[in-house]
Structures are given as C-alpha cells and as structure tokens.
Amino acid sequence: MIAFITGSGFYEMEGFSQADHSTRFGTAHFLAGDINGNPVVILPRHGAAHRNLPHQISHRANLLALKEMGTKAIVSCTVCGVINPEWHLGSPMVADDLWFPENRLGDGSACSIFHEPGQPGRGHLLANSFFHSKLSQKIRSHFECQGGECHSGCYAHGNGPRFNSKAEIRAMRTAGADFLSQTCGPEAVMANELEIPFALAGFGVDYANGVQSEPTPINILQVNMGRAKTAFVSLIYSLASSQDQFNFENFVYRFE
C-alpha cells in the first residue's frame, strides 16, 4: 500500500472515506480508498479545515500509524515557498536533499520516533539521502510527462508557524536550499527511522521572503494553491496505479 501525506488546501478526496488509527502517540486521521483496485491512504497532515498549524501536527502518531497499517512507501506532498530565484512559480518540484539542522519538532523535542530510553527498535538512522531515489524519479517522470518543468533540489524545513525572515531565507539559500515549507522535515526523518521508502513532491506557490524585490501577490499564491492540488491528485492516481515496489535504501543501526 502506498500512502500520501497532503498539506494546505488538500483535506479531502472524492471517493475516499474518513478513518482513524490509534497509536501509542495518539490517533491519526486519514482518508481510505482505492485506485484501480489498489488500496491507498491519504493523510491530510493539518486535519479537516486546517485544524492544526505546523507546530501542532502529531508527526509521531501520523508516521507510526502508516507503518502499523502496512504502508510500503510514502509520498509527502507540500505547497512550497521558492528560495531559488531561477525557479518558476506554479511548477512541481522533487526533493533530493534535506536542510533541517534543528532536528526538532514543534514542541521542542527531538525529531525522532525513538521517544523513550530503552524503546524497542531504537537506533541511529544512517541516511545517504532522506529521499528514495527510485520513488523520487517516478514522481519526476510523472510531472515531466505532463508537459511542464519539474525542478529538483534541496528542501529546507522551517518549524513555523510564522514564516521566515529575509535573513533566515538568505541563510537557507547560502546552505544550498532551493525550496521550503514547515512540515516535511519530521516526516522525512521518521519515515526513514521506520524504514519506509519516502519521497517529497512539492509545488511552488510563492517566492520566499526577500527572494524577489516584491512579495508574490496573494491572488497569484491562491491560483497556485489550486493548481497544486490538481497536480497532486494527478500524481496520486498515477503512482497508486503503478505496481512498482520500492526497497528501503538506508540503514538503521539498532541496539536489539
């Protein structure tokens, strides 16, 4: 089963029903359905009507629920601010690297599924890349087949809920980041700790603070939000219809 985590503006899917899964970290709320006979889970990270701001998302519950439900691969979908001034707005993008130096959740705790001393399965994640190469290529190929451009680059996670200052965006760009949002860093880390192949599909809706001389107009941002959901729905149908298998590429050094 493949799972998709969706973000701002993507809270429901035609033909899918709401369901819950309880974990030791709390309850994850998701949408369950099938596409061409293949079971699919869609987990709107913010909840219905954007109930949870980025720092209020239960990342541990969400990722552990997907693991316990038998998820074989995760695609995280997110609308993004564009840091790279050469990238066009309204275009999809795929992450090939991660900038998340704080490695902290919104409550200040360490970003890890390993929450308690002595926890069974605890260990250290050794990741050459946090983003699965084959799954990422499938996403890139899908978007390119739609006739438009698809950017690839470094994703930066900002903890939010406020947006970043111009100085912070400059620091991200200096570090090599190309685009950012406030949700996918913890998902990338914990999916890999749980040994689930993970990829990130983004969509650029505005330029990050200070990238352009003038902020992106709100009406342009709103149009791109609508285009993002259309692009992500198309991606979900494409990947869910595929019979591809994805093997975990990283390693977790465990102590039992």
N, C-alpha and C positions, 0 to 999 in steps of 0.2 A: 504494500500500500504506500502511495506517495501522499505526502501532506504539504499543504501550502499555508504559510502564515501571511496574513494580509494586514494592511495598515489603514491609514487615514483615507476615508471615503469608500472603504470596501468592507462592509459589515454583514452582507447577506449575498446569497447566490440562488438564482432561480433553480427550483428542483431539489434543493438541499434543505434538510431539516435540522433544527437545533438539538444538540445533545450535550451531555456533561460526562466528565470522567474525573473521579476523585483520586487524589494522590496524597502522600504524607505532607506535601507543601500546600495543599489546598485543591480547589476544584477548577479544572479547565473547562471553558465553554467553547464549543466548536460547532461547525456545520458538517453534517454527514450526508454523503450521497454517492452516486457512481456515475462514471462517464464511460460509455461504450462497454458496460459490464465490469469495469474496473473500480473497486472501492476507492473513494477519495475523501480526505479530510481537509477542511478549510478552517483555520483557526484565526478569527479576527482578533488580533492582539489587544486592541483597545476596548473590545466589547461593544455591545449594541449602543448606537448613538454616541460613540467615542466616550464611553463612561470613564475609562482610565487614561489619564495622562501618562506620558512615557515613564515617569518615575514610579507610577502606581501599577505597572504591569507585573503580573506574577510569572516571571520568566521561568523560575524553577518548576512551578506547577505545570506550565504550558509544555515545556520540553520533556519533563518526565512523563506526562500524560501521553504524549506522542510516542515515546519509547514503549510504554506499557501497552499501548494499543497495537503495537506491531509495525510501526512506521519503518519503512525501508529507506526512505530518502525524504529530505525536507528542502523545499524552495521557499525562501523568505522574500516576500515582495514588499517594497517600500517606495513611497514617493520621496524624492531627494532634493536637497539643495546642491547646486552645482558649484564646485570650487574651481575646477579647471576652466579658465576663461575661453579656451579654444573649443569647448564642447557646446553644442547647441541645446537649447531648451526643447522640451517636448520629445525627447529621444530616450529610448531604453538604454540601460547600462548593466554591465555584469561586473561583479567584484572579483578581483584576482589577488587582492592583498587587504590587510586589516590594520587600521590605526586605532588603537583602543588602549592607550598606555595606562589609564587609571585602573582598568580591570575591576571596576566597582559597579554594583547595582545602585538603583535609585535611592535605596535606604542606607547606602554607605558600606554595606557588607561586601566581602569579596565576591566577585563574579565567578561562581563555581557551583556545580551540582553537588560537590563534596562539602556538605554543610556541617557535619558533626565529627569530632575526633573519633577514630575507630570505625567510621562508617564503612559497611561492606562495599567492596569495589573501589574504595578510594585510591587515588593515584595522581600522577603527573601527566598532563597532556603534552605530547611532543608532536607538534604540527608543522610540517613543511609549509602547508598552506591551510588556512581555515576553510577554504572553498574548494569543493570537489571538482577536479579537472574535467572529468567526462560530463558530469551534470551541468557544469558551467558552460561547456561547449554546446550542449544540447540547447540551452537557453539562448546562447548567442546565435546559433544556427537558425532557431525559430524566428527570432526578430529580424535577422538578415533576410530570411526568405519572405518576410512581409514587405520587402522593398525599401526599407529605410536603413538608416545607420544605427549601429549598436556600439556604444563605447565600452571599453574595458579599462579598469583602473583600480586604484586603491580606495576602498571605502573607509571613511572616518566615522566613528561613533561619538556623538556628543550627548551627555547624560540628560540634558533638559531639566524641567520643561521649558525653560527660557531658550531662545535662540542665541547663537554665539555672537560675540563681539567681533569687530573687524580685526582686532589684534589676534584673537583666537583663531579666526579663519586664516589669517596670514601664517600663523604657526603651523596649522594643519597643512597648508599648501607647501610650506618650506619642508615639512616632513614627507611630502610626496603624495598627499591625499588629493583625490580628484572629485569626490562627492561625499555627502554626509546625510545622516538622519539621526534620530535619537533612540533607536530601538534594536538594531540588528547585531550590535556587538555582543551582548549577552547570549543571543540566540546562536551565533556562530560558535562561541566558546562552549556552551553547554551541549549543543548537538554533537560536537566533536568529543567531549568528555563521555557522552553516551554512545559513541561510536556509530553515529548516524551520518551518512553522507549528506552534506549541506552545501547549498549554493544560494547566492543572493542576486535577485533581479531588482534593479532599481529603475526609476523613471524620473527624469529631471523636470521639476515643476517651476523652480525659480533659481536665480543665482544667489549664492550665499552672501552674507553681509560684506560689502566692500569689494566684491569681485568686479562689479561694474560701477560706473560713476553714479548711476541712479538705480534705486531698488526696482526689482521686477514689479510692474503694475499688478494690482490684485486681480484684475479681470483676466490677465494672462495666466496667472497662477491658477485661477479657478478653471479655466479652459483646460489647462494641462492636467489638473486633477481628474477631470472627466476622461481625458484621453488615457491617463494612467490606468484607470480601472478597465477600460476597454482592452488595453494591451495585456493586462494581467489575466483577464478572463480568457482571452485567446491563448495565452501561454498555458494556463491550467488545462484547457481542453487538449492542447497539443501534447503536453507531457503526460497527462493522465491516459491518453490513448495509446501511448507507446508501451512496448513490452520490455524495454531496456532494464537491465539490472545494474546496480551501482555498488561496487565493493568499497568498503571503508579504506581510505588511503593513509591515514595517520596511525599513531600508536599511543596507547595509554599505558604507562608503566604503573602497574598496580601492586599492592602490598599484600595480597592474599590470593 
